[in-house]
Amino acid sequence: MNLLTEVNKEMKKELGYGVALVGALAGAGALTAAMIRKKKREEIYHEAELKAMNELDEMMNENGDDALDCDTCSCAEACAAAAEQAEVDETEPEEQPADETEEEPSAE
C-alpha cells in the first residue's frame, strides 16, 4: 500500500503540473489574442484619423482657394473697409466715462 500511495502522489503531482502548464498556455493565448485585437483597433483608429485629416485637407483646399482669392471676391471692398476700421479702433484710446456723481452748479 505504501507503494500505491507513492504512485498516487506522483500522479497527482504530474497532473498538477499538467494543469498548471495548460493554464499558463491558456493565459498566454488569451493575452496574445487581446494584444492582437488592441493592435487591430489602433490600426483602424489610425486609418480613420488619417482619412479624416485627408478629407479636411481636401475641403480646405477646395474652399480655401476661393475664400483667400480677394481679386475674385465680390466683397473685397467691404472686407478692406472693415479691416481698416478695426485698425483705427485699435489705435484710438478708449474714452473714460464721466463721473455721474459730479453735479453741475445750478444757476440760482
Phi and psi in degrees as GROMACS dihedral restraints (atoms count N, CA, C in turn):
[ dihedral_restraints ]
;  ai    aj    ak    al  type     phi  dphi    fc
    3     4     5     6     1   -62.7    20    10
    4     5     6     7     1   -39.2    20    10
    6     7     8     9     1   -68.4    20    10
    7     8     9    10     1   -37.8    20    10
    9    10    11    12     1   -65.9    20    10
   10    11    12    13     1   -40.7    20    10
   12    13    14    15     1   -68.4    20    10
   13    14    15    16     1   -35.1    20    10
   15    16    17    18     1   -66.7    20    10
   16    17    18    19     1   -41.4    20    10
   18    19    20    21     1   -65.3    20    10
   19    20    21    22     1   -40.6    20    10
   21    22    23    24     1   -63.1    20    10
   22    23    24    25     1   -42.6    20    10
   24    25    26    27     1   -64.3    20    10
   25    26    27    28     1   -41.0    20    10
   27    28    29    30     1   -64.2    20    10
   28    29    30    31     1   -40.7    20    10
   30    31    32    33     1   -65.8    20    10
   31    32    33    34     1   -42.1    20    10
   33    34    35    36     1   -64.0    20    10
   34    35    36    37     1   -40.2    20    10
   36    37    38    39     1   -63.9    20    10
   37    38    39    40     1   -46.0    20    10
   39    40    41    42     1   -66.3    20    10
   40    41    42    43     1   -39.0    20    10
   42    43    44    45     1   -64.4    20    10
   43    44    45    46     1   -39.9    20    10
   45    46    47    48     1   -62.5    20    10
   46    47    48    49     1   -42.1    20    10
   48    49    50    51     1   -64.4    20    10
   49    50    51    52     1   -39.5    20    10
   51    52    53    54     1   -64.3    20    10
   52    53    54    55     1   -43.9    20    10
   54    55    56    57     1   -64.8    20    10
   55    56    57    58     1   -41.6    20    10
   57    58    59    60     1   -62.9    20    10
   58    59    60    61     1   -40.9    20    10
   60    61    62    63     1   -65.7    20    10
   61    62    63    64     1   -44.0    20    10
   63    64    65    66     1   -63.3    20    10
   64    65    66    67     1   -41.6    20    10
   66    67    68    69     1   -62.7    20    10
   67    68    69    70     1   -41.9    20    10
   69    70    71    72     1   -64.5    20    10
   70    71    72    73     1   -41.5    20    10
   72    73    74    75     1   -65.6    20    10
   73    74    75    76     1   -39.6    20    10
   75    76    77    78     1   -64.5    20    10
   76    77    78    79     1   -41.7    20    10
   78    79    80    81     1   -63.2    20    10
   79    80    81    82     1   -42.7    20    10
   81    82    83    84     1   -63.7    20    10
   82    83    84    85     1   -39.5    20    10
   84    85    86    87     1   -64.7    20    10
   85    86    87    88     1   -42.5    20    10
   87    88    89    90     1   -64.9    20    10
   88    89    90    91     1   -40.2    20    10
   90    91    92    93     1   -64.0    20    10
   91    92    93    94     1   -42.4    20    10
   93    94    95    96     1   -63.0    20    10
   94    95    96    97     1   -44.3    20    10
   96    97    98    99     1   -62.6    20    10
   97    98    99   100     1   -41.3    20    10
   99   100   101   102     1   -64.6    20    10
  100   101   102   103     1   -39.8    20    10
  102   103   104   105     1   -66.8    20    10
  103   104   105   106     1   -38.4    20    10
  105   106   107   108     1   -65.0    20    10
  106   107   108   109     1   -43.9    20    10
  108   109   110   111     1   -62.4    20    10
  109   110   111   112     1   -41.6    20    10
  111   112   113   114     1   -63.4    20    10
  112   113   114   115     1   -44.0    20    10
  114   115   116   117     1   -63.1    20    10
  115   116   117   118     1   -40.1    20    10
  117   118   119   120     1   -65.6    20    10
  118   119   120   121     1   -42.0    20    10
  120   121   122   123     1   -62.1    20    10
  121   122   123   124     1   -41.4    20    10
  123   124   125   126     1   -64.4    20    10
  124   125   126   127     1   -40.0    20    10
  126   127   128   129     1   -64.5    20    10
  127   128   129   130     1   -42.4    20    10
  129   130   131   132     1   -63.8    20    10
  130   131   132   133     1   -43.9    20    10
  132   133   134   135     1   -61.6    20    10
  133   134   135   136     1   -44.1    20    10
  135   136   137   138     1   -63.9    20    10
  136   137   138   139     1   -42.1    20    10
  138   139   140   141     1   -64.1    20    10
  139   140   141   142     1   -41.0    20    10
  141   142   143   144     1   -65.3    20    10
  142   143   144   145     1   -38.2    20    10
  144   145   146   147     1   -65.2    20    10
  145   146   147   148     1   -44.5    20    10
  147   148   149   150     1   -63.0    20    10
  148   149   150   151     1   -40.8    20    10
  150   151   152   153     1   -63.5    20    10
  151   152   153   154     1   -43.0    20    10
  153   154   155   156     1   -65.0    20    10
  154   155   156   157     1   -39.4    20    10
  156   157   158   159     1   -65.3    20    10
  157   158   159   160     1   -40.6    20    10
  159   160   161   162     1   -64.3    20    10
  160   161   162   163     1   -42.5    20    10
  162   163   164   165     1   -63.5    20    10
  163   164   165   166     1   -39.7    20    10
  165   166   167   168     1   -64.6    20    10
  166   167   168   169     1   -42.5    20    10
  168   169   170   171     1   -61.5    20    10
  169   170   171   172     1   -42.1    20    10
  171   172   173   174     1   -63.2    20    10
  172   173   174   175     1   -43.6    20    10
  174   175   176   177     1   -64.4    20    10
  175   176   177   178     1   -40.6    20    10
  177   178   179   180     1   -65.0    20    10
  178   179   180   181     1   -39.0    20    10
  180   181   182   183     1   -69.3    20    10
  181   182   183   184     1   -38.3    20    10
  183   184   185   186     1   -66.5    20    10
  184   185   186   187     1   -48.4    20    10
  186   187   188   189     1   -85.2    20    10
  187   188   189   190     1   -27.4    20    10
  189   190   191   192     1   -68.1    20    10
  190   191   192   193     1   -34.4    20    10
  192   193   194   195     1   -64.6    20    10
  193   194   195   196     1   -42.8    20    10
  195   196   197   198     1   -74.0    20    10
  196   197   198   199     1   -39.4    20    10
  198   199   200   201     1   -71.8    20    10
  199   200   201   202     1   -31.3    20    10
  201   202   203   204     1   -93.5    20    10
  202   203   204   205     1    -7.3    20    10
  204   205   206   207     1   -88.8    20    10
  205   206   207   208     1    95.7    20    10
  207   208   209   210     1   -74.1    20    10
  208   209   210   211     1   -19.2    20    10
  210   211   212   213     1   -67.6    20    10
  211   212   213   214     1   -34.6    20    10
  213   214   215   216     1   -99.0    20    10
  214   215   216   217     1    -1.0    20    10
  216   217   218   219     1   -75.8    20    10
  217   218   219   220     1   133.3    20    10
  219   220   221   222     1   -78.1    20    10
  220   221   222   223     1   -15.3    20    10
  222   223   224   225     1  -111.9    20    10
  223   224   225   226     1    28.7    20    10
  225   226   227   228     1   -63.0    20    10
  226   227   228   229     1   -39.3    20    10
  228   229   230   231     1   -66.1    20    10
  229   230   231   232     1   -42.3    20    10
  231   232   233   234     1   -65.5    20    10
  232   233   234   235     1   -39.1    20    10
  234   235   236   237     1   -64.3    20    10
  235   236   237   238     1   -43.2    20    10
  237   238   239   240     1   -65.0    20    10
  238   239   240   241     1   -41.9    20    10
  240   241   242   243     1   -64.8    20    10
  241   242   243   244     1   -40.4    20    10
  243   244   245   246     1   -65.7    20    10
  244   245   246   247     1   -37.5    20    10
  246   247   248   249     1   -67.0    20    10
  247   248   249   250     1   -41.3    20    10
  249   250   251   252     1   -64.7    20    10
  250   251   252   253     1   -42.1    20    10
  252   253   254   255     1   -64.0    20    10
  253   254   255   256     1   -37.1    20    10
  255   256   257   258     1   -65.2    20    10
  256   257   258   259     1   -38.9    20    10
  258   259   260   261     1   -65.8    20    10
  259   260   261   262     1   -41.2    20    10
  261   262   263   264     1   -64.0    20    10
  262   263   264   265     1   -43.4    20    10
  264   265   266   267     1   -62.2    20    10
  265   266   267   268     1   -34.9    20    10
  267   268   269   270     1   -72.9    20    10
  268   269   270   271     1   -33.6    20    10
  270   271   272   273     1   -81.6    20    10
  271   272   273   274     1   -27.7    20    10
  273   274   275   276     1   -76.9    20    10
  274   275   276   277     1   133.1    20    10
  276   277   278   279     1   -73.9    20    10
  277   278   279   280     1   148.7    20    10
  279   280   281   282     1   -74.8    20    10
  280   281   282   283     1   141.4    20    10
  282   283   284   285     1   -79.2    20    10
  283   284   285   286     1   140.1    20    10
  285   286   287   288     1   -80.2    20    10
  286   287   288   289     1   133.6    20    10
  288   289   290   291     1   -69.2    20    10
  289   290   291   292     1   143.1    20    10
  291   292   293   294     1   -70.1    20    10
  292   293   294   295     1   148.2    20    10
  294   295   296   297     1   -67.7    20    10
  295   296   297   298     1   131.3    20    10
  297   298   299   300     1   -84.8    20    10
  298   299   300   301     1   -11.3    20    10
  300   301   302   303     1   -80.9    20    10
  301   302   303   304     1   -18.7    20    10
  303   304   305   306     1   -72.8    20    10
  304   305   306   307     1   132.9    20    10
  306   307   308   309     1  -110.2    20    10
  307   308   309   310     1   140.6    20    10
  309   310   311   312     1   -81.8    20    10
  310   311   312   313     1   140.9    20    10
  312   313   314   315     1   -63.6    20    10
  313   314   315   316     1   135.3    20    10
  315   316   317   318     1   -87.5    20    10
  316   317   318   319     1   147.9    20    10
  318   319   320   321     1   -84.8    20    10
  319   320   321   322     1   110.7    20    10
